[in-house]
Amino acid sequence: MVDRSSPPKSLLSRRTMLGLLGAAPATAALSAAFPGSLRANAAGTGQLNIYSWPDYFSADNLATYAKKSGVTPNITTYDSNETLFAKLNSPAGAGFDIVIPSSSWIKQLADKGLLAELDHTRLNLASLDQDLLDRDYDRGNKYSIPKDWGLLGVVYDPEATGGEIKTWEDFFKAGERPEVSGKIRLSDSGWETIGTELWLQGKDWNTATVEEIKAAGERLKSFAKHVKSFSGLDPNAVANGSIVMAQTNQGTARAAIGLNPKLKWSVPGPFSELWVDNYAIPKNAPNVDQAYDFLSFMLQPDVQLAETKYVGFPAAVAGLREKIGADTPNADLIFGGKDLDFKKLTSFVVNPETIGTYLQVQTEIQAAAG
């Protein structure tokens, strides 16, 4: 199962990341950073080269596809969207047929001309949950198809917080309680920490100005004294009470609640995050027909169900909740809870003009925690 308790940290420096969003990096530098290219061994037919997060496909599904098609997918992995962006934006990125970028990076990849426009006539998008299509990060799904998705929410001990967490204001107020202070986990992602205050101010985290981001960050700097951790969340830490309130996704929350049923999960208002990992086809992919064949296979309902059970996050097929067996513990939590309202979810889109501010202010927030 992929650890998505927060977006994976980039191995690239802030300066390198911002440089990637500006002028294309020098070929020599990228060749040194990413030695080797798939161009030579991917030019033929009967091949499929996938660039993906680690351990992100059911082994059974891959074996079934190989038996059906005669083609065994060759999967190379990365650990962050920044690494994916850098690789595709270099000669070393040639030769991939399918990539799995997160929603936050689709626009940047497309704007750089790194993704091919999809031929919807070759894919059954009608079988997918329509709430996951035509989102802000890729209107009309011109470049991407949802693979699976997750949420930014809160898992917490209601006895410690003094009641339910229904809004991000509730979250901040609960964090000041003696029973909670010092036992809080916040995301290590700047937009996920600062976004909470922007939403409370009625602002959109994708259109907020540098000044608005900095101003919202001031509340988080003050709140940081109550925070124990910005690292990945261990469900055991919440179950045993060393963390009593945490920003996290529904998968981690479900694991914690399975260990300690008194815990609760919520997606606070007025807004919270929907992240979507997506299938995309790189520009000039050498095996386009094989890529579409694989995507058509992966979009089948029974395959989507198997992927959900393996990865631990819901795939995009419509009606998936009804297909999950009644014997699955806390099945509703897989889908964010019974009352999840997609109209109150927003997906972050990386903006070269403000991403540096989010990163810098996050550094300041974590420093304020001591």
Buried (B, 14 or more C-beta within 10 A) or exposed (E): EBBBBBBBEBEBEEEBBBBBBEEEBEEEEBBEBBEEBBBEEBEEEEBBBBBBBEBBBBEEBBEBBEEEBEBBBBBEBBEBBBBBBBBBBBEBBBBBBBBBBBBBBBBBBBEBEBBBEBEEEEBEBEBBBEBBBEBBBBEEBBBBBBBBBBBBBBBBBBEBBEEEBEBBBBBBBBBEBEBBBEBBBBBBBBBBBBBBBBBBEEBEBBEBEBEBBBBBBBBBBEBBEBBBBBBBBBBEBBBEEEBBBBBBBBBBBBBBBBEBEEBBBBBBBEBBBBBBBBBBBBBEBBBBEBBBBBBEBBBBBEBBBBBBBBBBBBBBBBEBBEEBEEEEEBEBBBBBBEEBEEEBBBBBBBBEEBBBBBBBBBEBBBEBBE
